[in-house]
Amino acid sequence: MTDKQPILVLGVGNILLTDEGVGVHVVQRLQKMDLPPHVEVMDGGTSGFDLLDDIEGRKKVIVVDTVKAGQPPGTVYRMTPDDMEEMGKSRISLHDIDMTDLLKLADVFKIQKPEVVIIGIEPKDMESASLELSAEVAAQLPRVLELVMKEIGD
């Protein structure tokens, strides 16, 4: 893609494994909304290194995924990659690699990194085979969407 919008909302996860697919569920809802023309919404699935091309040239990337930080299921987080580093280890994973590794790889390849914001949600179940989110996570989707829209507007 040569004409990338400045803002990318990237939902990641495996939609077949209950809460693991929260990022994809958010993307599906966003795709039904009337978003500004400078925003692209993408289902990143369980991609890892492949996403390097997708973040290149962006002003801002908003990643939506599960974040395991030991809080009750459904807890919503707004984080930056620096926040993840301060936690002692990365808590968000793009499944092949984690987000901090992807950004470090961007440095290696001299790719200009965008501003990255992570909107995460504490999962309840990431192992059961189901297309449905747990009740705790599903109840927080409006809050997650609100945070994503705020980031788009900022």
Helices and strands as residue ranges (DSSP letters): E 7-12, G 18-21, H 22-30, E 39-45, H 51-55, E 60-66, E 76-79, H 81-86, H 99-108, E 115-121, H 135-138, H 141-153
